[in-house]
Amino acid sequence: MNFEASRAGALDKLNYFVENNLSEYSKLRNFDYGPENRSNISCLSPYITHGVINEKEVIKRSLDKYSFSKNEKFIQEVLWRTYWKGWLELRPNVWSDYLIELNKIREEFKDNRNYLNALEGKTNIECFNSWVSELKENNYLHNHTRMWFASIWIFTLELPWQLGAEFFLQHLYDGDAASNTLGWRWVAGVQTNGKHYLASEWNIKKFTNNRFSNIKLNENAPPKISNKTYSIIKQDFSNSTNLENKNLLVFDNNLSFEITDFQNLKFKKIFLISNKNENRFIKLSEKVVKFKALLINDQEQRLKAKSINCQVVDINEIENIDNCCGLYPTVGENLDYLNLNNLKVDFLYRTLDQYSWQYCNKGFFNFKNYIPKIISTFN
Ligand SMILES: Cc1cc2nc3c(=O)[nH]c(=O)nc-3n(C[C@H](O)[C@H](O)[C@H](O)COP(=O)(O)OP(=O)(O)OC[C@H]3O[C@@H](n4cnc5c(N)ncnc54)[C@H](O)[C@@H]3O)c2cc1C
């Protein structure tokens, strides 16, 4: 698998997928044919997560090729991400509680042999071991495989979901606080209380084209139980108006300023914020750190080519930048850094998020009803 760290690479991938493979997406998307054959899915998540390409652009490109009804499944998947983001924005304590729990569980499990074996891919479950290598090598796993992986981690290896979610964030190129934390919570059965996802031998065999056999799993485990409930915290996602001649902070979730809603505003200077491991609670693998750095450099080059004044700076230099606003980094480690250091930044929210997040108060099935409305705002 190859994830070229550039917008040009992302656009090539998008165009190739739409022209050649989108038509079969809804039929074939659940199959994991292995890392050498990913043509049935888009593999765009590392780029969408970093804002190198955005949801609106991906959906519009798909609609240039096929009608909404032919594309519906793909569009729904792209907007699942927007939904998870909004869901977490309305309940940010789910993320902060996750980090608190993780801190405690890390200590409890630091010498646990089962946990260490799982991290090394040395369990007695062959498919799981193979996915551990794949994750570390390719920094990507197929969606169905993420579900099997998380399910085996939680229900067969009996490890805490919080540690599995950390392991994913360390290695995935598309690692994202919302999709990842909520994906793991969903598999465990604490996202939709009492509903968990149980991987089974027949399902793995079928959807991996029989690449694995003799898969002994706990196929009858009950869902995990959490007594925590999260009510919605009302948030104000409106943009400040006085922006001209301010400095703009761009975090690693918005690395294509030139396609944002704010592209026509004149900022004094754009600061591209690099957040390396020193200031992260979850330390990323070297490959993920490098991928992010390359994507930031690619954005810098594109801005410089347009003669836009910009500079890459480390996150701990924000305190020295005056008169600044910032593209909203969303719930996650960048926002945590700002909050922990009491750095007040006027945020700019994407129109897509402002519009969609109002529908994230309930479940995805409710959100789905608003998808045509959301898309109608694209033009
Ligand atoms: C336990 C678990 C952890 C996950 N962690 C992450 C994560 O950290 N970051 C991340 O981007 N996705 C995560 N996902 C969601 C999903 O697995 C990936 O987005 C998807 O596999 C990316 O591959 P693709 O680009 O080929 O997807 P495609 O099938 O081609 O879909 C197109 C786009 O839609 C979005 N999308 C698709 N499926 C989902 C989904 N189930 N949830 C949210 N968005 C989706 C992605 O942005 C994706 O690029 C996780 C899922 C699970 C079950």
The ligand as a Gaussian input file, in Angstrom:
#p B3LYP/6-31G(d) Opt

LIG

0 1
 C      -12.417000       0.417000      15.679000
 C      -12.425000       1.411000      14.536000
 C      -11.493000       2.451000      14.533000
 C      -11.497000       3.394000      13.488000
 N      -10.581000       4.413000      13.518000
 C      -10.614000       5.372000      12.546000
 C       -9.715000       6.475000      12.584000
 O       -8.922000       6.638000      13.500000
 N       -9.781000       7.374000      11.552000
 C      -10.667000       7.240000      10.519000
 O      -10.648000       8.089000       9.603000
 N      -11.537000       6.221000      10.493000
 C      -11.536000       5.284000      11.454000
 N      -12.417000       4.233000      11.406000
 C      -13.451000       4.223000      10.340000
 C      -13.086000       3.442000       9.072000
 O      -12.589000       2.200000       9.391000
 C      -12.078000       4.190000       8.164000
 O      -12.456000       5.528000       7.992000
 C      -12.016000       3.511000       6.794000
 O      -11.624000       2.166000       6.957000
 C      -11.032000       4.234000       5.916000
 O      -10.814000       3.535000       4.706000
 P      -11.252000       4.148000       3.304000
 O      -10.768000       5.545000       3.191000
 O      -10.824000       3.202000       2.249000
 O      -12.828000       4.135000       3.458000
 P      -13.985000       4.141000       2.378000
 O      -14.818000       2.947000       2.614000
 O      -13.476000       4.345000       1.009000
 O      -14.864000       5.403000       2.829000
 C      -14.610000       6.730000       2.390000
 C      -14.395000       7.642000       3.586000
 O      -15.522000       7.627000       4.448000
 C      -15.110000       7.731000       5.815000
 N      -15.526000       6.489000       6.520000
 C      -15.725000       5.278000       5.977000
 N      -16.157000       4.410000       6.910000
 C      -16.230000       5.087000       8.060000
 C      -16.612000       4.751000       9.397000
 N      -17.038000       3.534000       9.725000
 N      -16.534000       5.706000      10.355000
 C      -16.138000       6.960000      10.044000
 N      -15.773000       7.335000       8.793000
 C      -15.810000       6.415000       7.828000
 C      -13.592000       7.867000       5.816000
 O      -13.243000       9.237000       5.878000
 C      -13.225000       7.260000       4.480000
 O      -12.010000       7.746000       3.959000
 C      -12.440000       3.274000      12.430000
 C      -13.361000       2.220000      12.446000
 C      -13.350000       1.299000      13.485000
 C      -14.340000       0.170000      13.464000

